[in-house]
Amino acid sequence: MKIIKLEWKGVKIPLRNIEMALDPRKAGRNALIIWMHMDNGIVGFGEAAPIGPGRPPRIAELAEILHELAPSALGLHPAIAFDILSTLAPRTNAGDALRFGLETAAFDAMGKNAGRPITDLLGGVIDWVPMVYLLDFLSPSDAAAQAKEAVENGYKCIKASLGSRDPAIDIEVIKQIRLAVGDVISIRADADEGWTTERALYTVEQLEPYGLEFLEQPVIAEDLSGLARIKQATNVPIAADEVIGNLADAQKVVSASAADVLVVKAAKAGGIRHAQAIMAYAALNGLNSTVASSLETGIGLAAGLHLSTSLGKANAASLGTGMRLESDLLINPIVPVRGHITVPHVPGLGIELDYDAIDRYGTSVMGVITG
C-alpha cells in the first residue's frame, strides 16, 4: 500500500448558537481536511485542527506547509510517509496541528487496509467513552438547571466554566450544581487560566466541600510554580490543561508536582501517538488523564475517541463538541447518546464524510499533489 495522492480543503463551519461565542464575528471552526489516497483505492481522512477555532490565515498557513511537504510522501507506505512528513514539518503550533491531521489520515488508511479500528492498532480496546457535559459561563441557577437536565439525559460528569469577577459567584455555581445533581455525579470546574494564585487558593478552599473531581488550570500556563503551590495547598485535585502540549511539557508538570490530572489534546500534542505517550506517562507517574477536543469536526473527534480508549477503559472525555457546530462533516454525526459515545467498531476511524457539507462549508483554500 503506497500513497499516490494527497488532497486538502479548508472549511469554515459556524456554531449552532452564535450567542455562545465571545466574538460572534469570529465564531466557528476553521480547519483543513486531508485526504490520503492509496494505490489500492483506500483513502485515509484527517483533520489539521489548530487549537481554538482556528483563523482563516492559519488554515492557509497549514495548506502552504502541506503543499511543500506533500511530494515527499508520494510512493511511500503511510506510516513511513508520516514519519518523514512529521520530521519535516516545523516545530510550531501549525506544525503540530498538521502532524495530527496527517497521522490521523495515515492511521485511518492503515486501519482500513488491516480491517481494524484505530484503537486496536494502538493496543487499546473498543469500548464506549463517557462524555463530559460542558456548561458555559452561567449564573448559578442556570448552571444548576442545565446540569440537572444533563444528568436526566444520562451524563455522569458535569464540567462548569468559572469566570466571574466575584469568587462568591463561582463558588455558588458549584454549590448549586452539586445540590441539583446529588453526590454521585462527578463535577469538574474549569477556571481557564482566569485566576491569580491568591484568588485560586482562596476559591479552591471554598470549593472543597463540594467534592470536585478536579479544578482545571486555575492560573495561566506560564505560572507553573503557582499551579504547584495551589496543588500542594488543597485536597481538590488540580488538572493541567493549557500548560500541556507535548510530552516535555507533561514532564515539567510532573517534576514540579503541579497537577494530579493531565488534559490531553492530540492536535496540540502533535498527533495521536504523542498524545498517547502523554497519557502513558501520566499513568506511570500516578496521575490521571482525560482527552479533550478543541472544537474539531467529526474527523478529529473520531480520532479523539480512539485515543481515549488506547490505554484501556476511558475516563470521561470532552469530545461532545461536534454538537456545537452546524455540521461535524459526517454522514452519521458523532454525538453523545445517554452521556456517552461508542468507539466505532469498523476499520480505521469508522466514519463516513458528508461531502455535501464539506462543499457547503468549504473555503477557497485547497490543493492536491499527485504522482
C-alpha positions as CSV (number, residue, x, y, z in Angstrom):
1,M,0.0,0.0,0.0
2,K,1.5,3.3,-1.1
3,I,0.4,6.9,-1.3
4,I,-0.4,8.1,-4.8
5,K,-2.2,11.4,-3.9
6,L,-2.6,13.9,-1.1
7,E,-5.6,16.3,-1.2
8,W,-6.7,19.0,1.1
9,K,-9.5,21.6,1.5
10,G,-10.2,24.3,4.0
11,V,-13.6,24.5,5.8
12,K,-15.3,27.1,7.9
13,I,-18.2,25.8,10.0
14,P,-20.4,28.2,12.1
15,L,-21.6,27.5,15.6
16,R,-25.1,26.4,16.0
17,N,-25.7,29.0,18.7
18,I,-23.8,32.2,17.8
19,E,-24.6,33.5,21.3
20,M,-22.0,31.1,22.7
21,A,-19.2,32.9,21.1
22,L,-17.2,35.7,22.8
23,D,-16.8,37.3,19.4
24,P,-19.7,36.4,17.1
25,R,-17.8,37.7,14.0
26,K,-15.2,35.0,14.5
27,A,-17.4,32.2,15.7
28,G,-17.0,28.7,14.3
29,R,-14.4,26.1,13.4
30,N,-11.8,26.7,10.7
31,A,-9.9,23.5,9.7
32,L,-8.0,21.8,6.9
33,I,-9.5,18.4,5.8
34,I,-6.9,16.0,4.4
35,W,-7.4,13.0,2.1
36,M,-4.6,10.5,1.8
37,H,-5.1,8.3,-1.3
38,M,-3.6,4.8,-1.7
39,D,-2.7,2.8,-4.8
40,N,-5.2,0.1,-3.7
41,G,-8.2,2.6,-3.6
42,I,-8.2,3.2,0.2
43,V,-8.5,6.8,1.3
44,G,-7.5,8.0,4.8
45,F,-9.2,11.0,6.3
46,G,-7.5,13.6,8.6
47,E,-8.2,17.0,10.0
48,A,-5.5,19.6,10.7
49,A,-7.2,21.4,13.5
50,P,-5.5,24.4,15.2
51,I,-6.2,24.8,18.9
52,G,-9.2,27.1,19.4
53,P,-11.5,27.9,16.5
54,G,-8.6,28.4,14.1
55,R,-8.4,31.6,12.0
56,P,-8.5,31.6,8.1
57,P,-4.9,32.8,7.9
58,R,-3.7,29.8,10.0
59,I,-5.6,27.4,7.7
60,A,-3.9,29.0,4.7
61,E,-0.6,28.6,6.5
62,L,-1.3,24.9,7.1
63,A,-2.1,24.4,3.4
64,E,1.1,26.1,2.4
65,I,3.2,23.9,4.6
66,L,1.4,20.8,3.4
67,H,1.9,21.8,-0.3
68,E,5.6,22.0,0.3
69,L,5.8,18.7,2.2
70,A,3.3,16.5,0.3
71,P,5.7,15.5,-2.6
72,S,7.9,13.7,0.0
73,A,5.0,11.3,0.8
74,L,4.3,10.1,-2.7
75,G,5.1,6.4,-3.3
76,L,5.6,5.6,0.3
77,H,3.7,3.5,2.8
78,P,1.6,5.8,5.0
79,A,3.5,5.0,8.2
80,I,6.8,5.8,6.6
81,A,5.4,8.9,4.9
82,F,4.0,10.2,8.1
83,D,7.4,9.8,9.9
84,I,9.1,11.7,7.1
85,L,6.5,14.5,7.0
86,S,6.4,14.7,10.8
87,T,10.2,15.3,10.8
88,L,10.0,17.9,8.0
89,A,7.0,19.8,9.5
90,P,8.0,22.9,11.6
91,R,8.1,22.6,15.4
92,T,5.3,25.1,15.8
93,N,1.6,25.0,16.7
94,A,0.8,24.9,13.0
95,G,3.2,22.0,12.5
96,D,1.7,20.1,15.4
97,A,-1.8,20.6,14.0
98,L,-0.7,19.3,10.6
99,R,1.0,16.3,12.3
100,F,-2.3,15.5,13.9
101,G,-4.1,15.6,10.6
102,L,-1.6,13.6,8.7
103,E,-1.2,10.9,11.3
104,T,-5.0,10.6,11.6
105,A,-5.2,10.1,7.8
106,A,-2.3,7.6,7.9
107,F,-3.9,5.6,10.7
108,D,-7.3,5.7,9.0
109,A,-5.8,4.2,5.9
110,M,-3.8,1.6,7.7
111,G,-6.8,0.6,9.8
112,K,-9.0,0.2,6.7
113,N,-6.3,-1.8,5.0
114,A,-5.9,-4.1,8.0
115,G,-9.6,-4.3,8.7
116,R,-9.1,-3.0,12.3
117,P,-10.2,0.1,14.2
118,I,-7.5,2.6,15.1
119,T,-7.8,2.0,18.8
120,D,-7.0,-1.7,18.0
121,L,-3.8,-0.6,16.1
122,L,-2.9,1.4,19.2
123,G,-3.3,-1.6,21.5
124,G,-6.4,-0.2,23.1
125,V,-10.0,-1.5,23.5
126,I,-13.2,-1.0,21.5
127,D,-15.5,0.5,24.2
128,W,-17.8,3.4,24.9
129,V,-16.4,6.6,26.2
130,P,-18.3,8.6,28.9
131,M,-18.7,12.3,27.9
132,V,-18.4,15.4,29.9
133,Y,-21.4,17.8,29.7
134,L,-19.9,21.3,29.3
135,L,-21.6,24.2,31.0
136,D,-20.5,27.6,29.7
137,F,-20.3,30.7,31.8
138,L,-23.8,30.6,33.5
139,S,-25.5,32.0,36.6
140,P,-25.7,29.6,39.5
141,S,-29.4,28.9,38.9
142,D,-29.0,28.3,35.1
143,A,-25.9,26.1,35.7
144,A,-27.9,24.0,38.2
145,A,-30.8,23.7,35.8
146,Q,-28.7,22.6,32.9
147,A,-26.7,20.2,35.0
148,K,-29.8,18.5,36.3
149,E,-31.2,18.2,32.8
150,A,-27.9,16.7,31.6
151,V,-28.0,14.1,34.3
152,E,-31.5,13.2,33.4
153,N,-30.2,12.6,29.9
154,G,-27.6,10.2,31.0
155,Y,-24.5,12.2,31.8
156,K,-22.4,11.2,34.8
157,C,-19.9,14.1,34.6
158,I,-20.5,17.8,34.5
159,K,-17.9,20.5,33.8
160,A,-18.6,24.1,34.7
161,S,-16.7,27.1,33.3
162,L,-15.9,29.6,36.0
163,G,-15.1,33.1,35.2
164,S,-16.9,35.6,37.5
165,R,-15.0,38.6,38.8
166,D,-16.6,37.7,42.2
167,P,-15.3,34.5,43.7
168,A,-18.6,34.1,45.6
169,I,-20.5,33.6,42.3
170,D,-18.1,30.9,41.1
171,I,-18.4,29.1,44.4
172,E,-22.2,29.4,44.3
173,V,-22.2,27.9,40.8
174,I,-20.5,24.8,42.0
175,K,-22.7,24.7,45.1
176,Q,-25.9,24.9,43.2
177,I,-24.8,22.3,40.7
178,R,-23.9,19.8,43.5
179,L,-27.3,20.4,45.1
180,A,-29.0,19.8,41.8
181,V,-27.2,16.6,40.8
182,G,-26.5,14.9,44.1
183,D,-23.4,13.3,45.4
184,V,-22.8,10.6,42.8
185,I,-22.3,12.7,39.7
186,S,-18.7,14.0,39.0
187,I,-18.2,17.7,38.8
188,R,-15.3,19.4,37.2
189,A,-14.6,23.1,37.3
190,D,-12.5,25.0,34.7
191,A,-11.1,28.4,35.6
192,D,-9.5,28.6,32.1
193,E,-6.3,30.4,33.3
194,G,-8.5,33.2,34.8
195,W,-7.3,33.5,38.4
196,T,-4.3,34.7,40.2
197,T,-2.6,32.3,42.5
198,E,-4.0,34.0,45.6
199,R,-7.5,34.1,44.1
200,A,-7.2,30.4,43.3
201,L,-6.0,29.5,46.8
202,Y,-9.0,31.2,48.3
203,T,-11.6,29.8,45.9
204,V,-10.4,26.3,45.9
205,E,-10.6,26.2,49.7
206,Q,-14.2,27.3,49.5
207,L,-14.9,24.6,46.8
208,E,-13.6,21.7,48.9
209,P,-16.9,20.8,50.5
210,Y,-18.5,20.1,47.0
211,G,-16.4,17.1,46.1
212,L,-14.9,18.3,42.8
213,E,-13.3,15.6,40.6
214,F,-10.8,18.3,39.7
215,L,-10.2,22.0,39.2
216,E,-8.7,22.7,35.8
217,Q,-6.0,25.3,35.0
218,P,-6.8,27.9,37.7
219,V,-3.8,30.1,36.7
220,I,-2.0,31.0,33.4
221,A,0.0,28.2,31.7
222,E,3.2,30.1,32.3
223,D,2.8,30.1,36.1
224,L,3.9,26.6,36.8
225,S,5.1,27.4,40.2
226,G,1.7,28.9,41.1
227,L,0.0,25.8,39.8
228,A,2.2,23.7,42.0
229,R,1.6,25.9,45.0
230,I,-2.2,25.5,44.6
231,K,-1.9,21.7,44.2
232,Q,0.1,21.4,47.4
233,A,-2.3,23.6,49.4
234,T,-5.5,21.8,48.7
235,N,-7.2,18.4,48.7
236,V,-9.0,19.3,45.5
237,P,-7.3,17.5,42.6
238,I,-5.7,20.0,40.1
239,A,-5.8,19.5,36.4
240,A,-3.2,20.9,33.9
241,D,-4.7,21.9,30.5
242,E,-3.2,24.9,28.7
243,V,0.2,24.1,30.1
244,I,0.2,20.7,28.5
245,G,1.3,20.5,24.9
246,N,3.9,17.8,24.3
247,L,5.5,15.1,26.4
248,A,8.2,17.5,27.6
249,D,5.5,19.8,29.0
250,A,3.9,16.9,30.9
251,Q,7.3,16.0,32.3
252,K,7.8,19.5,33.6
253,V,4.4,19.5,35.2
254,V,5.1,16.1,36.9
255,S,8.6,17.2,38.0
256,A,7.1,20.3,39.6
257,S,4.3,18.3,41.3
258,A,1.9,20.8,39.8
259,A,-1.1,18.6,38.9
260,D,-3.0,15.5,39.6
261,V,-4.6,15.2,36.1
262,L,-3.3,16.0,32.6
263,V,-5.7,17.2,29.9
264,V,-4.5,15.8,26.6
265,K,-5.3,17.2,23.1
266,A,-4.0,15.3,20.2
267,A,-3.9,18.4,17.9
268,K,-1.8,20.2,20.5
269,A,0.5,17.2,21.2
270,G,1.4,16.8,17.6
271,G,-0.6,13.6,16.8
272,I,-2.3,10.6,18.2
273,R,0.8,8.7,19.3
274,H,2.3,11.7,21.0
275,A,-0.9,12.2,22.9
276,Q,-1.0,8.5,23.9
277,A,2.6,8.9,25.2
278,I,1.5,11.7,27.5
279,M,-1.4,9.6,28.8
280,A,1.0,6.7,29.4
281,Y,3.5,8.9,31.1
282,A,0.7,10.3,33.4
283,A,-0.3,6.7,34.3
284,L,3.3,5.7,35.0
285,N,3.6,8.6,37.5
286,G,0.3,8.0,39.2
287,L,-1.7,10.8,37.5
288,N,-5.0,10.5,35.7
289,S,-5.5,11.9,32.2
290,T,-8.5,13.0,30.2
291,V,-8.8,13.5,26.4
292,A,-10.3,16.8,25.2
293,S,-11.1,18.3,21.8
294,S,-10.7,21.8,20.6
295,L,-13.9,22.1,18.6
296,E,-12.7,19.7,15.9
297,T,-15.1,18.3,13.3
298,G,-16.2,14.7,13.4
299,I,-12.9,13.6,11.9
300,G,-10.8,15.0,14.8
301,L,-13.4,13.8,17.3
302,A,-13.3,10.3,16.0
303,A,-9.5,10.3,16.4
304,G,-10.0,11.5,20.0
305,L,-12.4,8.6,20.7
306,H,-9.9,6.1,19.5
307,L,-7.2,7.8,21.6
308,S,-9.4,7.8,24.7
309,T,-9.5,4.0,24.8
310,S,-6.0,3.4,23.6
311,L,-4.8,2.5,27.1
312,G,-7.9,0.7,28.2
313,K,-11.1,1.9,29.7
314,A,-11.5,5.6,29.2
315,N,-12.0,8.4,31.7
316,A,-14.8,10.9,30.9
317,A,-13.7,12.9,27.9
318,S,-14.6,16.3,26.4
319,L,-15.4,15.1,22.9
320,G,-19.1,16.1,22.5
321,T,-18.3,19.5,20.9
322,G,-19.4,18.4,17.5
323,M,-23.0,19.3,18.6
324,R,-21.8,22.9,18.8
325,L,-21.2,23.2,15.1
326,E,-23.8,23.4,12.4
327,S,-22.3,20.2,11.0
328,D,-19.5,17.9,12.1
329,L,-19.0,16.9,8.4
330,L,-20.1,13.3,8.9
331,I,-23.0,11.3,7.5
332,N,-23.5,9.9,11.0
333,P,-22.6,12.7,13.4
334,I,-20.5,11.9,16.5
335,V,-22.8,13.0,19.3
336,P,-23.4,11.6,22.8
337,V,-26.2,9.2,23.4
338,R,-27.2,8.8,27.1
339,G,-24.0,10.6,28.0
340,H,-21.5,8.5,26.1
341,I,-20.1,7.9,22.6
342,T,-19.1,4.4,21.4
343,V,-15.8,3.9,19.7
344,P,-16.6,2.9,16.1
345,H,-16.2,-0.9,15.6
346,V,-15.4,-0.7,11.9
347,P,-11.9,-0.3,10.3
348,G,-9.9,2.9,10.6
349,L,-11.6,5.9,12.0
350,G,-15.0,4.3,11.3
351,I,-16.6,7.4,9.8
352,E,-18.2,8.4,6.5
353,L,-17.7,12.0,5.3
354,D,-20.6,14.2,4.3
355,Y,-19.3,15.7,1.1
356,D,-22.3,17.9,0.6
357,A,-21.5,19.6,3.9
358,I,-17.8,19.8,3.0
359,D,-18.8,21.6,-0.2
360,R,-21.2,23.8,1.7
361,Y,-18.7,25.0,4.3
362,G,-15.6,24.8,2.0
363,T,-13.3,27.7,1.5
364,S,-11.0,28.8,-1.3
365,V,-8.1,27.0,0.4
366,M,-7.5,23.8,-1.4
367,G,-4.8,21.7,-3.1
368,V,-3.7,18.4,-4.4
369,I,-0.4,16.7,-5.1
370,T,-0.3,13.5,-7.1
371,G,2.3,11.4,-8.8
